[in-house]
Amino acid sequence: MTGNERSSDRPGAQSRDGVSIRWDDSSMRSLYANVCNVTGTREEIVLLFGVNQSWNNAQRELAIQLIDRVILSPFAAKRLNMLLTRVLREYESRYGQLQTEVGAQPSEQLPTG
């Protein structure tokens, strides 16, 4: 069985308006990130993913190793936002409310240029 055959049998294969979606995971890779930052312009939204390398809580400077950058159109970012909102709502209804850190809230406006 090839990766392409597995993909069509995956849960989540959907039919939308009579169009079948096949998720091809043959080139997929998995990465771990415990830090995400978002920035953007009028034309694109940029997601930066990384790993916090600081092991000592008393450190005055955090070392974040950036691993990947994902650049989305605002339309794709909006769809991602809707999907994440739905998935997190389902997660919290099943496992309980997630508490986020105070520092995890966005502190700046995105640039408009």
Steps between C-alpha positions, in 0.01 A plus 500: 500500500644840406454828684253609234276200563507556875407864452172431326393270784577754772230623732423852396482421128203716417255557224412862444261601227555164336881541507698231679808618691796263525765595757839398356735454796782335304728807539375611840743563784424556865663768711457605861451863603415645839522864387310677222509862391282669241565808292364625174438759236203577281597221258616223735491357850826346621508227767837436667539172688781419738619330814578675828861398573513664845496246779555737793193702601720767661668591171452862390509407129312219329669314216242399239624283215283580198423184305245585232327796340159458340375780276124513436269722304257685729222276364689180588585649842131571562410140411779373728364719780151354454635141498716555810212665684274202426763241594589678825131536591457123453821432696388715794153347507661157523800568729424827679587867462859583400664772705742722308778709647448873537809564283356292217254772399589716199650827613535684169291587197597329175664732246265627232757565225 
